[in-house]
Amino acid sequence: MQFDFAVLGANGIQGKIVVRDLLESGYSVLLCANDDYKLDSLLEYKRADLAYIDLRRIEKVKRVLKKSGANVVVNCAIDDYNLAINRLALELDAHYVDLGGGPRESEEKMTFEQLALDGEFKKREIVGIVGMGSTPGINNVMLRYVEPKFDTIHTVQLGFTWNSNMPSFVPPFSLDAIDLEFREKATVLENGKFILKDPEDCTLDYEYRSIGKQKTYYTKHIEPHTVHKFLEHKGVKNIAVFSSFPEHSRSAIKKLIELGFTSRDMLEIDGQKVQPLTHTIEILRRLPVPDGYVEKENLWVKVFGTKNDKEKVVEMDAVAGTLLGWEEHTCNVDTGMPVSITAQMIKNRIIAEPGMYSPEFIVPPQPFFEELGKRGIWIYENGRKINSPATTTAMQNILPQPTVAKKLAV
């Protein structure tokens, strides 16, 4: 059987969302994973099949992908392998999309190396997009939407916040990525220079439009680099990424880190080498979502600049929540679904310009926003919804009346 898409890491939190969305959109999908944990419902689809892979054996992975016939590779696997899988897609003349990220010591280096494949992707007339989830991802596309509204832009602030209706710990998105965000200093562009700031150095309690007030932290992300390149022609001088967590979730994650459960150091136990982080992820992905548990997430971008010699500020928000029928995925739908949408846009040549890109350079906002709306993920410009209210199964998608936005200092 020839497949439309091959999804690596199909058994992960985001991989399952991507696979299901692709299948429900009518495509055939080869699920590539190292086990079949909780994949039964997806494999019941007639146009789905499973291939067992080990990313440490990249040549075997190459044979699996080549045999699949898929011309779009969607990478939802652990981000340590992003560059290797990206290069593999290039060798196979396949389009490529991933969630971004990279190893602890070299996330930025890996992303730069991926983007440096631009010339090769152009030669082979294929498209590659790195970092196409929530943030990076939706936030980058919202920035692309805003950019033409300004003559000059001096400051960009972006980030995410979320909350739930009960103080139960449900593992959010990727623990390996969160571990880095909690531990590592954040890269911030301040007055035209890249500097490092400790997450705790941020003293703001920001009033988020759909969540309310939460403690805000500087967060290690790649966006300051790609956004700087995207907006350099508009004179951008300040860029920072922020995150906010409900206290019950943040304290649980911090405790896991403090006790060593997210360590990447290999331990030898009874003659076997084990990594605490890997085992912690395996344990946490088996935790059930409590009955009645729902989440809401608010992705946001604030842009400060001028238009016609007047100061101008635009705030963009993307609001996602638990969806009926998707309850086990909580608000992670706003990370997995954008990957699926973008992969489909490449497949259908809505995105067709060959090369290797971060999302703000290539993803067209309007059709992307419309697809998000079909899935119950709403986009707001200064508090006004701008993607059509298509039929949706959203449980938590109401944005409160706009609050007075505070200007964050970077």
N, C-alpha and C positions, 0 to 999 in steps of 0.2 A: 504493500500500500504506500502510495506517495502522500506526503503530508504538506499542508500549507505552512505550518509553523512547527518548530522544535523548541520546547521550553525546558531549559536546564534549571535544576533546582525545583522541579515541579512538585516536590513533596514539602516545600517550605511554606511559610506563612503567605508570602507574596505569590509564590509559584502557583499555589492552588487557586488563588483569585484570578490570576492571569489565564490559567488553563480554562477555568470555568467560563470566564467572560468570552474567550475566543470560541469555545465550543458552542455557547449559547448564541453567538453571533453567526453560527453556521459553518465554521471552518473545521478542518481536520487538524489534529494536534498530536504530535509525538511527545509524551511525557518522559523526560530524561531525569532519573533520580537514582540515589544510592539505596533507596528502599521504597516500599509501597505503602508506608504508614498513612492510613486514612485517605487512600486514593480510590477506594472501591467505587464510590459514587461517581467519580469522574470517569473511571474506566468503563462504566456502564454505557456511556455515550458510544454510539456506533462508530463515530469518526475519531475515536481516541485509542491510543495504544501506549504501552509502557516499554521503555528500554532502560535496563539497569546500567549505570555508568559510575566510574570512579575517576574524578577529575585529576587524580594523581597519575592516571594513565591516559595522557592526552591523545596519544595516537589511536587508542581504541575509541575514544570519544569522537575523534575525527571520522573513523569508519562508520560509526553509528549515524552521525549527522549526514554524511555523504549518502548513505543508503536510504535515509529518510526522504530524500528529495526535497526537503523543506528549503525554500529560498529566503526565509526569515528566521534567524536565530534569536530567541529571547532569553537573556541570561538573568535568572533569578537566583543563581547559586551563590555560595559564600563569596564575598567580593575579593578575597585574596586571589582568585583565579580570573578576575575580569580581563586583564591584559592577555592572558593566554587564550581565553575563549574568543576575545575580540580578534586576535591574530588568526585563530582557527576559522572564524567566519570569513575573514579576508581570503584565506587560502582556498576556501570552498566557493568563493564568489557569492556569498550569502549576505543579505542585509543583516544588521545587528542592532539590538537595543538592550540596554542594561539599566540597573537601578543606581549605578554610581558606587563610590566608595573604594576601598582598597585596604592593604595591610596597615597595621598601626603605625609603623615607622615611615611608610611611603605612600600614603593615600594620594597626596597631591602629585607626587612623582608619577604614580601609575596613571592617573587621569591625564597628565600632560603627555605621557607616552602613548596613551590611547588616541588623544587628539592629534598627535604627530603622525598618525596613520592616514591623515586626511588625503595626502597626495596619492597614496596607494588605493584608497577607496574611490577616489575620482577616476584613476586610470581604469579601474575595473567596473566603473559605472554602477556602484552600489552605495547604499546609504548606511551610515552608522551613527547612533545617538547614544551618548553616555550620560547617565543620571536622569532617567525619565520616570520618576515616581511622583512623590508629593513635593518634597523639597530636598534635593533638586528635582525638578519636574514641573508640576503645576505652577509653582512660584515663578519659575523662569519664563514660562509662557505668559503669565500675567504681566511680567515685566516687559516682554516683547509687545504686548498689547498697549501698554502705557507709553512706551518710549516715543512714539510719534506725537504725543500730546505736549511735548516739551521742546523748547529751543535749547535750553541748557539743563543739565541735571548735576547737582553737586552731592546729593546724599541718597543712598538706597539702604533701607532696612527691611529685613525679611525674616520669616521664621515660622514656627508652628506652636500651637498650644492645644491641649485637649483635656477632657474631663469625663467622668462617668457618673451614673446615677446612684452608684453604691461604692463604698471604699474597699472593693475587692481587688486583689492584685491579679490582673490579666496581662501576660507578657505583651508589651507593645512592639510592633514591627520587628526590628532585628536587634537582638541583644548584643551581638558583636559590634554593631555600629553605635548603639547607645553607650556601651562601655567606653568606646573611644571619646564620645562626646562628653561624658562625665569626667574622664581622666585627663584629656589632653587640653592644652592651651588652644584657644581659638585664634585663627588668622583674621585680622581686622584691617581694612584699609582706613587709615586715619590721616587726614590732611595730606593725602596723596602718597603715603608711605605704608607698606605692609608691616604690621607689628603683631605681637602675640599677647593675648590677654587671658588670664585665668577665668574660667567660667564664673566663679564666685565674685569676680571684680565688678560684675554688673549689679548695680544697686537698685534697679528699677522694679516696681510692681506695676506692670502694664495693664491697662484696661482693654481687654480684647473684646471685639464686637459681639461675638456669639458665646463667649465663655464667661466674661467678667474679669475681675482682677486676679492675677496670679503672679508669683515671683518669676522674674525673667533672668535668664542666664546667657552669657556669651556661649556660642556653640561652634565647635570645629566642623567646618563644612568647606566644600570646594567653591561655592558660589562667589565669594569675594574675588577669586581669580577670574572666573569666566565672565562674571558680570562686569568687572573692570575692563576686560577686553571688549565686551559688547558695547559699553557706554563711554569708552575712552574719547570718542569723537564729540561727546557732549560735555566733557570736562568733569566727569565724576571724580570726587576726592574722598568720599567716605562710604564704606560699605561694611555692614556687619550682619551676621546671622545670629538669631536668638531662639531659644527654646523655653518652653514652660511645661511643667508636668503637675498634675494634682499631687498633693503632698504624700498621699498614701502610696502612690506608685514610685515617686522619686525616692522616698525613704527605703522602700523595699529594694530598689536597684542599688542604692548606695550601700546597703547592708551586704548584698551579694558581692559587691566589689571589695568592701572592707574585709570580708571573710575569705577572699581569695577564690571565690567560685567563678570569677571571670578571667582568671589568669590564663595567659597564653603559653606559659612555661610548661614544658613537658615533664611529667612526673612518672617515675617507675614504681609500679605497685604490683607485687607478685610476679615480677618479670615482664609485665606489660607496660608499655608507655602510653600514658593517657594525658589529655589536655583538659584541665578543669572547665574551661569555657565550652568546649565541645559537649561535654557531658551535661553541663548546666542547661545548654540550649535544648538537648534531647529531653531532659526532664521537664523543662518548662513548656515545651510544645505539646506535651501530653496533659497539661492542666486543662480541665474543662471550663468553658465559659459559664458562669453561674446563671441559673434561670432568671430571666427578667433583666439581665445586665445589658445596658446600652451605653454607647459612647457618642461623643461629638468632638470633632476636631476642626480647628480653625487655622488654615494656612493664610499667611498675610504678607503683603508687600506694601511698603510706604516709600513713595518717591518724592523728593523735594527738589525743586528747580525753578525755572522761570519760563514764562510764555509771554511773548510780546512785551518784554521788559517788566513783567509783573511776577511777583512770587507766586508759585503754584505748588499745591500738594495734592497728590492722589493716593488714596488707599484702596488696594484691592484685597478682597477676601475670598477664599474658597472654603465652603462649609460642607462638611460631610458627616454622616452619622451612621449608626447601625441601621442596616436595611432589612426589611422583612424577607426572610428566606436566606439571608446572608449573616445571620446573627453570630455565628461562630467566628466570623472574620472581623467583627467590630468595626472600628473606623479605619482599619487597614485597607478598606476598599479604595481610599483615596491615594494609595500608593500602588496597589496592584492594577486597578482599572486603567489609570493613565498609560501604563506600559502596554496593556492590551490595545487600547485605542490607538496609540502611536504605531504599534506594530501593524495594525490593520490599515492605518493611513499610508504606511510605506508599501504594504502589499497592494493596495489599490491605487498607488502612484499619486495620492494627494500630496505626499511628501516624496519628491522624486529627484531632487538635486543631489548628485553624487557627492560624497565626502564624509568626513567624520566630524560630528558637531556636538556641542552642548545644546540643550533644548531652546534657549533664547535666540539662537541663530537660525533655526530651521522650522520649528513647529508652528503652523499657522493658527493663530488664536481662535478665530471665530468657529471654524468647524470642530476644533478640539473642545471648545467650551460647550458647543451644542451636544457633542457626544457625552460629555460629563453630565449635562442636564438630563439626558435620557436615562442616566443611571442614578439620578437623585443627588448629584454633587453640584452645588450651586455656586456661581461666581457673582461677586458683588463689586461694583465700582462706587466708592464713597457711599456705601450702604444701599445702593440700588441694584437689584438683580438684573444681570444682563444676558444670562442664557435662558432660553425659552423654558417655560414650566411644562415640559413634556410629562406624559404619564410616568409615575415613579412609585416605587415601593418604599420610599424613605420613611423612617420612623422619626428621625430627629433632624429636621432640616429647616427650622424656623429661625431666622436671624432677628434678634431683638432690635428695637429702634436704635439708630446710630448713637453712639456716645461721643463725647468730645474727645477727639484723638489727641494723645500726647505726643510731642516730638521727642523721640529717643535720642539721647546724646551718645555719640560714638567717639 
